[in-house]
Amino acid sequence: MTPEEERSGDLLDVALADEIELVSDLVVAASSATRHFTPAEVDALLGVFPVKGHGSTSN
């Protein structure tokens, strides 16, 4: 945040705004679903894809 933005009194947190948008996307998707999403489906909705060799392979 620049000093000018700090003095303006406006709260600017880009990372937080991005997280809120992602949660909103999940809420909208979940509100129209008739079942729970799998972790892989949540990742796809968020645009996050597993990195080969990382993470759990069992559910």
N, C-alpha and C positions, 0 to 999 in steps of 0.2 A: 504494500500500500504506500502510495506516495504521501509526503507531508501535506500536500494540498488536500488529498482525500481524507486524511486524518482530521484536518481542521474543518472539513465540510460537515462533519457530524454524521455523515452517511455510513452505515455499516456495509462494508464490502468484503465478502469472503467468497471468492470464486469457487474454492473447493467445496465449501458447504452448500453453495447454490447447486453445484453439480450433483452432490449427493442427494439433495432434496429432489432434484429432477429424476434421478434414478429411482428413488423410492416411490415417487409419484407414478412413474411408468409401471413399476411392479404392482402398485395398488390398482391401477386401471386394468392391467392384464388379469390380476387375480379376481377382480370383481366380476369379470365375465367368464371365469373358468368354473367348471363343475367339479373340479378335483384339485388336489394339492399339486404344485409344480415339483418336479424332481430338481435336484441341485443342478444338473446339466441344463435343464430348461431355464432356471433362474439365471445361470451364467449367460445363456444365449440371449435372454431378454435384456440383460445388462450390457451385452456386447463384450463379455469377458469370456475368453476361451482358454482352456487348460494348456499349460506349457508341458510339452512332452517330458516325462521323467519326474514331474512334480505332482504332488497331491496324492490323495487316496484313490485307489481303484475299486474299492468296495463301498457298498452302502448298507 
